[in-house]
């Protein structure tokens, strides 16, 4: 069952089919300007809030800039257009991406001093890629082995 319907750009397939994401450029045509404006306002608001926190507490500013600025708006629109299950799948993907970002941050933080910026950032990018793809692959293998499909959103 292809979930690239309902204007979705990136689709994840059910457990019984290929877990490889597919691109559906047709989904971009179905979006309204209001949807893009909502994402922009959410992203700008979150980024501005992170910048204000960074001005007051410089040590913690970068931590708040790592917040996925457009994720709340995107999940809201995905839930509206594709349903709660689709929004949950996207949120799970964001969690996997966040694990990769954490690996990137660790390698960069501990690698810049001894290696220099460029080698450390290349190593960090490789760490991000390996952790993200490894976690995604692990989740897909676990779901296939247990016949577990993505679950619905938590209550509330």
BATOR-427918 format. One record per residue: x, y, z of N, C-alpha, C in turn. Coordinates in steps of 0.02 Angstrom, whole numbers, padded with zeros to 5 digits, always signed. Layout:
BEGIN
XYZXYZXYZ;...
This chain:
BEGIN
+00042-00059+00000+00000+00000+00000+00044+00061+00000;+00042+00101-00052+00084+00161-00058+00050+00219-00022;+00087+00249+00025+00058+00305+00062+00078+00371+00031;+00094+00373-00033+00113+00434-00067+00051+00472-00091;-00007+00451-00069-00068+00485-00088-00080+00544-00041;-00132+00581-00053-00151+00638-00012-00097+00691-00009;-00060+00701-00063-00013+00756-00066+00051+00746-00027;+00066+00686-00007+00127+00673+00030+00187+00675-00017;+00241+00707+00004+00301+00711-00037+00346+00651-00025;+00355+00633+00038+00397+00575+00054+00352+00522+00084;+00354+00463+00057+00308+00411+00079+00348+00353+00109;+00323+00325+00163+00351+00265+00192+00299+00211+00183;+00320+00153+00161+00273+00100+00145+00259+00055+00205;+00204+00020+00201+00185-00026+00254+00237-00082+00260;+00234-00118+00315+00283-00170+00329+00285-00222+00274;+00228-00239+00245+00226-00292+00195+00258-00272+00129;+00271-00208+00119+00301-00184+00057+00370-00157+00070;+00400-00129+00019+00468-00102+00025+00471-00045+00075;+00520-00047+00120+00528+00008+00169+00567+00067+00141;+00582+00066+00076+00621+00119+00046+00575+00180+00034;+00594+00239+00061+00553+00299+00048+00552+00315-00026;+00496+00342-00049+00490+00361-00119+00470+00435-00124;+00495+00467-00175+00480+00538-00186+00420+00544-00232;+00373+00588-00213+00315+00601-00254+00310+00677-00266;+00344+00704-00317+00343+00776-00329+00273+00803-00342;+00227+00761-00364+00159+00784-00377+00127+00813-00313;+00149+00788-00255+00121+00812-00192+00134+00885-00179;+00187+00913-00209+00202+00984-00199+00150+01029-00232;+00119+01005-00285+00070+01046-00321+00005+01053-00282;-00008+01006-00237-00072+01005-00201-00072+01049-00139;-00016+01079-00122-00011+01120-00062-00036+01190-00075;-00066+01219-00024-00091+01288-00028-00039+01336+00000;-00039+01398-00023+00008+01448+00005+00001+01454+00081;-00059+01444+00107-00070+01448+00179-00029+01396+00216;-00021+01336+00186+00019+01283+00217+00092+01304+00222;+00119+01333+00169+00189+01356+00171+00197+01414+00220;+00148+01458+00224+00151+01513+00271+00151+01487+00343;+00110+01438+00357+00107+01409+00424+00175+01380+00443;+00206+01343+00397+00273+01315+00411+00324+01370+00423;+00320+01423+00383+00367+01479+00392+00358+01512+00460;+00296+01525+00479+00282+01558+00543+00305+01515+00602;+00290+01450+00599+00313+01404+00652+00390+01405+00656;+00421+01396+00599+00495+01393+00597+00527+01458+00620;+00501+01514+00597+00529+01579+00617+00519+01591+00691;+00461+01574+00717+00447+01584+00788+00494+01542+00832;+00503+01480+00814+00546+01436+00853+00619+01459+00848;+00641+01479+00788+00709+01503+00779+00721+01568+00818;+00672+01613+00817+00678+01676+00854+00681+01662+00929;+00640+01616+00953+00642+01598+01024+00709+01569+01043;+00737+01526+01001+00803+01497+01014+00856+01550+01015;+00851+01599+00970+00900+01653+00968+00896+01696+01031;+00836+01709+01055+00828+01749+01117+00856+01711+01177;+00845+01646+01180+00874+01606+01234+00950+01608+01229;+00976+01604+01168+01049+01607+01158+01079+01673+01179;+01041+01727+01171+01067+01792+01193+01070+01796+01269;+01021+01768+01302+01018+01770+01375+01064+01718+01407;+01065+01658+01378+01104+01602+01404+01147+01573+01347;+01204+01604+01332+01244+01583+01273+01264+01509+01274;+01274+01481+01332+01295+01411+01336+01241+01364+01310;+01178+01383+01318+01123+01339+01298+01091+01358+01232;+01113+01412+01201+01082+01435+01139+01084+01384+01083;+01142+01353+01073+01149+01304+01020+01104+01244+01028;+01092+01225+01091+01049+01168+01104+00978+01181+01079;+00954+01242+01088+00886+01257+01065+00883+01268+00990;+00939+01286+00959+00939+01293+00886+00934+01225+00852;+00948+01171+00888+00942+01104+00859+00869+01082+00855;+00824+01119+00884+00753+01101+00882+00729+01102+00809;+00695+01050+00788+00672+01048+00718+00616+01100+00707;+00635+01157+00683+00591+01215+00681+00525+01205+00644;+00526+01169+00588+00463+01162+00551+00427+01097+00566;+00456+01055+00609+00424+00991+00624+00353+00999+00652;+00341+01043+00701+00273+01049+00727+00222+01066+00673;+00239+01113+00630+00193+01132+00577+00185+01075+00527;+00240+01043+00510+00236+00987+00462+00192+00931+00488;+00202+00912+00551+00162+00858+00580+00088+00877+00582;+00073+00940+00597+00004+00963+00597-00027+00956+00528;+00009+00977+00477-00017+00973+00409-00022+00900+00385;+00027+00859+00402+00025+00789+00382-00035+00754+00415;-00047+00769+00479-00104+00738+00513-00169+00760+00480;-00174+00824+00462-00234+00849+00430-00245+00817+00362;-00192+00811+00322-00199+00786+00254-00196+00710+00248;-00155+00677+00290-00144+00605+00282-00168+00564+00341;-00187+00596+00395-00210+00559+00453-00157+00553+00508;-00180+00532+00566-00136+00527+00624-00080+00476+00614;-00096+00420+00582-00045+00368+00572+00013+00395+00530;-00002+00433+00479+00052+00463+00438+00094+00512+00479;+00062+00551+00522+00099+00598+00564+00144+00561+00613;+00121+00505+00639+00161+00465+00685+00222+00437+00649;+00213+00414+00587+00270+00388+00549+00321+00443+00537;+00298+00504+00521+00344+00560+00511+00380+00578+00576;+00344+00575+00632+00375+00591+00697+00428+00539+00714;+00414+00475+00698+00465+00423+00710+00527+00436+00667;+00517+00458+00606+00574+00476+00563+00614+00533+00592;+00579+00582+00622+00614+00638+00653+00656+00614+00713;+00630+00565+00750+00668+00538+00806+00732+00504+00781;+00726+00466+00727+00784+00433+00699+00835+00485+00676;+00811+00538+00643+00855+00592+00621+00888+00627+00680;+00851+00634+00735+00880+00666+00795+00936+00623+00825;+00929+00558+00822+00983+00515+00846+01045+00525+00803;+01036+00531+00738+01092+00545+00693+01123+00613+00708;+01081+00662+00722+01106+00729+00739+01147+00727+00804;+01124+00687+00852+01161+00680+00914+01230+00651+00902;+01234+00600+00858+01299+00571+00840+01343+00623+00806;+01314+00663+00762+01351+00716+00729+01380+00765+00780;+01338+00786+00827+01360+00834+00878+01416+00806+00921;+01411+00743+00941+01464+00712+00982+01530+00709+00944;+01528+00685+00883+01590+00679+00844+01620+00749+00831;+01578+00797+00814+01603+00865+00801+01632+00896+00865;+01596+00889+00920+01618+00920+00983+01686+00892+01006;+01694+00826+01000+01756+00796+01024+01810+00791+00970;+01792+00805+00907+01840+00797+00854+01872+00861+00828;+01840+00918+00838+01866+00981+00810+01933+00999+00840;+01940+00994+00905+02003+01013+00937+02062+00970+00913;+02057+00904+00916+02116+00864+00896+02125+00857+00820;+02070+00859+00781+02075+00846+00709+02073+00909+00666;+02043+00962+00691+02030+01020+00650+01958+01019+00625;+01933+01076+00602+01862+01082+00585+01841+01038+00526;+01877+01041+00471+01855+01005+00411+01854+00929+00422;+01909+00898+00446+01906+00825+00456+01854+00805+00508;+01847+00845+00560+01798+00828+00612+01727+00833+00585;+01713+00883+00544+01645+00889+00516+01631+00835+00465;+01681+00815+00427+01671+00759+00381+01657+00695+00421;+01696+00683+00473+01684+00625+00516+01616+00628+00549;+01595+00688+00570+01530+00697+00601+01474+00682+00552;+01482+00704+00490+01432+00691+00438+01426+00616+00425;+01482+00582+00424+01482+00509+00414+01447+00475+00474;+01461+00499+00534+01429+00471+00593+01353+00482+00590;+01332+00541+00569+01260+00555+00561+01229+00506+00512;+01261+00497+00456+01235+00453+00404+01231+00381+00428;+01284+00357+00460+01285+00288+00484+01233+00276+00538;+01227+00322+00586+01179+00313+00640+01107+00317+00613;+01094+00366+00570+01026+00373+00543+01005+00314+00501;+01047+00294+00454+01031+00237+00411+01030+00172+00451;+01077+00165+00498+01079+00105+00539+01017+00099+00583;+00996+00154+00613+00936+00152+00655+00874+00138+00614;+00868+00172+00556+00811+00160+00512+00808+00086+00490;+00866+00060+00469+00869-00009+00447+00852-00057+00504;+00877-00042+00563+00861-00083+00621+00787-00083+00637;+00755-00026+00633+00683-00022+00645+00645-00061+00593;+00665-00055+00530+00630-00091+00476+00639-00167+00483;+00699-00190+00502+00712-00261+00512+00670-00286+00571;+00669-00248+00625+00630-00267+00684+00556-00272+00667;+00531-00222+00630+00460-00224+00611+00444-00283+00566;+00489-00298+00519+00478-00355+00475+00480-00421+00515;+00526-00426+00562+00533-00488+00601+00475-00498+00649;+00448-00444+00675+00393-00450+00723+00326-00436+00691;+00326-00421+00627+00264-00404+00591+00228-00346+00625;+00267-00298+00649+00240-00241+00685+00237-00181+00638;+00179-00153+00629+00170-00093+00589+00177-00033+00635;+00191+00026+00607+00193+00086+00648+00127+00093+00686;+00131+00112+00748+00071+00119+00790+00042+00189+00784;-00018+00198+00809-00050+00263+00809-00019+00308+00861;-00039+00370+00860-00011+00420+00906-00031+00405+00978;+00009+00429+01024-00007+00421+01095-00069+00462+01112;-00109+00439+01159-00169+00477+01177-00151+00546+01204;-00196+00593+01192-00185+00661+01217-00153+00701+01167;
